[in-house]
């Protein structure tokens, strides 16, 4: 795999690649760099090498081991599918790829059953086809790739921030502004390594644009457009501006009367340039029933 760094600001190589390969761990990327499987301008470098615009990154794809993830006959809500990509509407309580504590019942298990051998191998044996992910309790659209050419194209679009990703969320409080932007770095929390934090020392720039759709007294229904795609970005950013997501048990308020369903966050719109045809495609997923029912109740209470 060959790619050209197109960012003007200096970035660590391992950090840059962990964003492009959003579901490959940074530690694994570091191992590949140290092993010489990832080079810059033909030279072996260290994980902390600072990239410059125009640097050529080459990744040697080693032969993958036979996957240990078992195909499972799990129904998928398929929004679109062709020989290159598959777009699905992920339900709540479904993890995207296997991890500790979630070895089965994931999107990957379902994709292995549905697509058979037609999934890209770039992200390794535990994440075949996966370009990006959304949280277990977040619903909505994700795209997976059926071959490496498609995966490379989508990964590059993700790195260039050219993929359209619009979410809707229900947040606490009444946001007075009709729209706004949160521009603050997001990184691993120093106090709790399981959480992310705004303004973290090790954070990377994160930008979320939001627009108010409806107000319900102590709650606001908003649309968020991601300019970057950091882990838990919307959840962290909205908590940072004192409007945490309803139902968010990690970054939300205590004694949340809407808790129990996880955070009210839905990936509603996903758009990208098709890797084969070069045409822009955009998809939209309707709100899940529990989300619609909650909004209806809030509307009635605030008539």
N, C-alpha and C positions, 0 to 999 in steps of 0.2 A: 504494500500500500504506500502510495506516494502522495504527499500533500505539501502545499506551500502556506507558510504562516502569513496571514494577511492583517495582523494586528500591528498598529504603530507603537503601542506601549510595550515595554519589555515584560515578558512573562516567563516563569519557570517552565521548562519543557514538560516535566511530569504534571504540573498543574494544568497546562494547556491541553495535554492529551487526555487527562482525566475528565475534562469538560466535553471534548469531542466524543470520547467513548464513555458516555455518562454512566454506563452500568459496569464498567471495568474498574476494579479497585486501583487506587493510586499506588498502592504497594506493589501490585502486579506489574504496573507500568514501569515502576522504578526498577524492578528485577529485570525486565526486558531491556531497559536502557543500560543497566550495568553489565548485562550479558552481551551487549553489542547488537541486539536484535532491533534496536531503534537507534538510528544515526541521524545527524544533522549535517547537511552539505557533504555527505560521504564520510564524515568523521565520527568516531566514537566519542561520546560526551558523558557528562554526569547528569543525574536527574535534575539538579538545580541549575543546569545551563540556561542562561537567559536568552530567549529567542528574540530575533529582530525581524521586522517585516521583510519578507522575501526569502527567509530561510527555508530550505527544502528538507522536509522530514521524511525519512524512509523507514518503514516498519516491515520487518521480515516476519511473515506469518508462518509460524511453525505448524507442523501437522497436528491437528487436534486429536485428542484422545477420544475414543468412543464415549459418547455421552452417557452419564450415569443417571440422567434424569429420565424418568419413565413417562412415555406418552399416556395421557389419561383422556378418556372420552368425556370431556366437559364441554357443554354447549357454549358457544361464543356468539355474542351479538355482533355479527360481521356487517360493517357499514359499507365497505368496499373491498374488492379483492381482484387481483390480476396475477400475471406471472412474476411480477416484481415486488409488489407490496401488498400488505393486508392491513386494513384499518378496522379496529374493533372499538366497541363501546364497552369499557370495563365497568363491571358492577362494583358496588361497595363490598368490603371485606375480602377482596381478592388481591393477592400479592402478585406482582408482575413476574418475578423470577425466584427460583428457589434460594433460600437463605436459612440460616440457623433458626429453627423453630417453625419454618414454613417449607418443608422439603417436598410437599405435594400440594395439589389443588391450585397451582399457580397458572398464570397466563401461558408461561412457557410449556407447562405440562399439556395444556389444551392445544397449543400451537403444534407441538410435536405430533399429536394425534391427528390434527386436522391437515397439516401441511406435509406430513411424513418427512421425507429427506429434503424438502424444498424450503430450507431456511439458511440464512447467511451464517457463516461460522466465525466472523470477525470478533465477536464478543465472548468467545470461548464456549466451553461445553455446558456451562450452567445457564448461559444467556443467549442461546441461538436466536438470531433474528431481531433481538432487542436493540433498538437505537436509543430510546429514551424511556423513562418510566414515570408513573405517578404513584402517589402513596396508596397504601392498602385501603384506607377509608375515603380516598378521593375517587370520584366516579368520572367517567368520560372517555374521551378519545385518545388512543395511542396508535402509532403505526409500527409495524414490524416488517422486516425485509426478507425476501425469499432467496436472495443471492448477494454475493459480496459487492458486485458493481452497484446495486441499488443501495446497499448499506453505506458504502463509501460516499455516495452522492448525498444521502440524507444526513450523514454525520457531518459532512462539510457544510451543508445548509444550516445545521444546528449550531455549528461553531461560528458561522457568519451571522447568526441571529436573524436569518431570513425566513425561518419557518414561522408561520402564523400560529400563535397559541393564545386563545382567549378563554378565560375561565369566568364563571360566575360564582359568587360567594355571598353568604349571609354573615354579616359582622355585627358585633355589639356596638351600641351607641348610635347616635344620629350624626352622620357626617354632614357638616354644613356646606362644604364645597361641592359643586356639581361634578368636579373632576380634579385629579391631581396626580402627582408623580412621587414615588418614594425611590430615592437614589442613595443607597447606603450599602456598604459591603456586607456580605453574609458569609460566615465561616463557622467552624466548629467552636462550640462554647468552651471556654476555659474552666467553667464551673461544673459543667455536666457534659461529658463527651458524647452522650446520646442525643444531645440537643444542638441546634444551630443557634447562632446569635447575630443580631445586627451590630455592625461596628466592631466585629471581632478582629483581633490583631492579625490573624492569619486569613482574614476574609478576602473574597474577591468581589469586585464591583457587581452590584445587583440593582436592576432597574425594573420597577413595576409601575405601570400606568393604570390608574383606576378611574372608573366613571360610575356615578350613582344612577341606578335604574329605578329604585323605589325606596321610600322611607316609611318605616313603621314605628314611629315613636322611639323606642329604645333599641331598635334594630335597623340596619340598612342593607338593602340588596344591591350589590355592586357587580360590575364587570371589571376584570383585571386582564390587562394585556402584558404579557411577558416580553421584555426586551432581552433579558438574560434568563438563564434557567438553573439557578442554584437550588440545592436541596432545601425543601420546605420554604422556598422564597416567599410566596404569597403569605403563608401563615406567619412567618417571622416579620415580614414588613408590616402587615396589618397590626400585629401585636405591638410593634415598635411605635406606631402612630396612635396607640391607645384604642384601636378598634379591632381586637382579636376576633378570629372566626368563631361563630357560634358552634358549640359542640366540640371544640378543640381541647382535648384533655391534656395536651402538652404545653401549648402556648396560650390557652384561653383563660377565662375567669373561673374562679372557684364557685361552686354551687350554681353551675350553669343549668338553667331549667330545660335547655335544649340538648343536654348531654345524653349520650346513649347511642347515638347514630354516628359518632365520629364527627370530624369537622364538616361543615356545610360548604363543600368545595366541589365544583363540577367542571371538568375540561370540556367546554361546550363546542368550541370551534378549533379545527386543526387544518392548516393549509400548507402545501409545499409544492415544489416543482417536481413533476414526475421524473424519475431518474432515466427513463427510456424515451418518453415522448417529448420531454422538455416543456410540457404544458403545465400551467399552474392549476392545482386541484384544491378544492376547499370542501370540508365536510362539517356538519353540525349534528350534535347529539342532543335530544330533548332532555329536560330535567328528569331525574328519577322521581318516582311517585312520592316517596317520603319527603323529598325537598319541596315538591309542588304543594303537598298537603300542609306543610309548615307555613309556606308563604300565604296560602289561602287563609289559614287561621289568623295569621298576623294582620292580614288585610281587614278581616272582619272585626278584629279587636280595635282597629284604628280608624274605622269608618266615622 
